[in-house]
Amino acid sequence: MSRDHRVWDRHAIMAELRRHRSSLAAVGRGVGLKRQTMYWALISPHLKANAAIADALGRQLCELWPDWFDEDGKLISKTPLPRPRLHAEPIPRGSSASSPRQSAA
């Protein structure tokens, strides 16, 4: 059987959970974790939460998060995923600050 080379980002993981008729909250309840912890596990490594998600999807930790876990399921990096940059450069201001309002006399 060939290995699935699918890229698993947080959106793909959540979509796959929905296809399995589940949610992060439901998976979290099953292992005694809060919903918010499960969402954070998609951004930053949390062994118990990540393992529960992988188990619910029938995947290995290293398949879903290859940057965080090795083939044995051991944590190799605690580096969270980088936040996406919306703009490459700062948006230039249209004009300088306006002058203060004149009081009506």
N, C-alpha and C positions, 0 to 999 in steps of 0.2 A: 504494500500500500504506500503510495507516495505521500509525503508530508505536505500538509496544507500550508502554503506560504502567504496566508492572508495577513494583512496588517490589522492589528487589533488596537484601535484607539478607544477612548471612553464611549464614544457614540456607537461604535460597532458592538462593544460589549453590552451596552444597555439595550440595543436593538435585538441582540441575540437572546438576552434574558426575556424580552417581551415575546420573542418567537417561542420560547420555552414556557410561556404562560406564567412568568414570574417577574419579580422586580428586585431591586437592590434592598428595599425594605423587607421584603419577604425572606430573602436569603439571610439578611442580618438577624431577623427574628429567630431564624433557625439555629443560629450559633450564639445568640445572646448579645448581639451588637446593635447599636443604634443606627438608624437610617443615615444620619449625617456621617458617621464613621465609615459606612459603606461607600458613600459618595467621595469622601476624602481618599479612600483606598484606590480610587481611579486616578488620582493625581499624585499621591505620595505613597510609598510602600507601607503596607500594614499586613503582616504575615497572615494573621487569623482571617481578616476580611478578604484578602486576595485569594487565600486558599479556599474559602467558602464560595467565592464567585467562580473560581476555576472548577470546583467540584460541581456546582450547579450547571455549568456549561459542558461538563465532561471533557475538559481540557487540562493541560498541565500549566503550572505557574509560568514556566519558562516560555511557553507558547504565547500566552497572553501578555506577559511582561518580560521580554528577553533582556531588557536593560537592568532589571531589578533582581531577577532570580535565575539560578543556574539549573542544569538538568536535574539535580537532586532536590530542588525546591528550596535551596538555601539562599538567603539574602546576599547579594553581591554588591549592591549599591543602594544607598538611601537617598540618592539625588531625585528630587521630584521632577515631574515633567515640566519643561519650560512653558511659561505662559505665552500664548500666541501674541505676536506684535501686530497691532491693527494698522499702524502706519510706520513706514520705513524712516520717515523724517518728521520732525515736528511740523505741525501745521503753522504756516506763517500768519502773523496777524495782519489784518487788512489795513490798519492805520495805528498811529500811536494813540496813547490814552487821550481821551477827550478832555477838554478843559472843564473845570468845575462850573456848575450852573450859577448863573447870575441870580441873585435874590431879587424878587420883584419889590420895588420901592414905591 
